[in-house]
Amino acid sequence: MRVTTVEETVLKIAFVGKGGSGKTTMASLFARRAVDTGHRVLAIDADINQHLAAALGVPESVAIGLPLLGDRLPEIKEYLRGDNPRISSPEAMVKTTPPGRGSRLLSLAEDDPLLSRVTTEVAGLRLAVTGGFAEGDLGVACYHSKVGAVELILNHLVDDAGEYVVVDMVAGAEAFASGLFTRFDRTFLVCEPTMRSVGVYRQYAGYAADYDVAISVIGNKVDDAEDVEFLREHVGAALFGWCGRSGYVKAAERGEPGPVTALEPENLALIDQARELVDNGRRDWDKFTRQARLFHRRNAEAWGNDRAGTDLADQIDSDFVMGPRSVVVS
């Protein structure tokens, strides 16, 4: 048995935006730069279009063999419930089931029993992929059930100092199908200087406003000062910075990825500034726990109780609060 008391925590980061805005590229650059500067990283592809592995430089022949979180949901539930007496079986767990006394928590340590099975070491980091929406899912399943594995992992993950969890989220407002959008300490919304992309920002910001979600906008595919002014006009103070057209990114998308340090200096500086913004934040564990319970109750009332035949709100352990002194037992 391994028991680890976690004294300090770093943050979980989401990259969101309109499809085609460049959010996957930004997520991969952030993750690779973090590895390059000596940090431990878990990268998760939670988009219905699974492109993060390719953006990280993983050959297609390797990417098709990666373990899929969506396929391993029963295994993930069985492990996480541990000896929690409030969870009668893996089948009784839903994507919002929060941890409690007896639950197994996760760590990014190399010997974590679950993450070592459901993630793959690539590009110096751990990569987890949900698996895309397959033809066999039509009419019988929802993609959000696969993303549910991500929500369970984030709810049970206690990350240590110097670590990052970087999630490439499903595009647009699809992220609001559950409480997953509240599991992050900083959300970077990648926005092109177009009305469609700005519209996604407004929709996302509107949904997130009631939940104290920290959103920073990164402009992408910016050509000139007029593009910058357009973004300032439409997203205001949320604009964190912007990336110009990138020959480095174009080469990478053509299968010629170089070291991340070869990124244009101004674009590399933006990635470093984004990491500094994350580093300066601290998790509000009370809010993290409170919101987890809120969305679990909502899911229970909306559909979970009918499916399970019992009140899933009973799974909430009101005496258990995730925090920097949570204990990981395996």
Protein Blocks (a to p, Z undefined) as FASTA:
>chain_A
ZZdddfbdcdddddeddehilpmmmmmmmmmmmmmnopacddddfbfbdcklmmnopafk
lmmmpccfklmmmmmmmmmnmmafklmbfklpcfklccdehiacddfbfklmklmmmpcc
eehiacddebiadfklgopacfklmmmmmmmmmmmpccdehiacdddddehjllmmpmkl
mmpfbdcdddddbfklmmmmmmmmmmmmmnopacddddehiabfmlmmmmmmmnommlnb
dcdddfklmmmmnopaccfklpcfklmmmmmmmmmmmmmpccdfklmmmmmmmmmmmmmm
mmmmmmnopafklmpcfkbccdfkbccdZZ
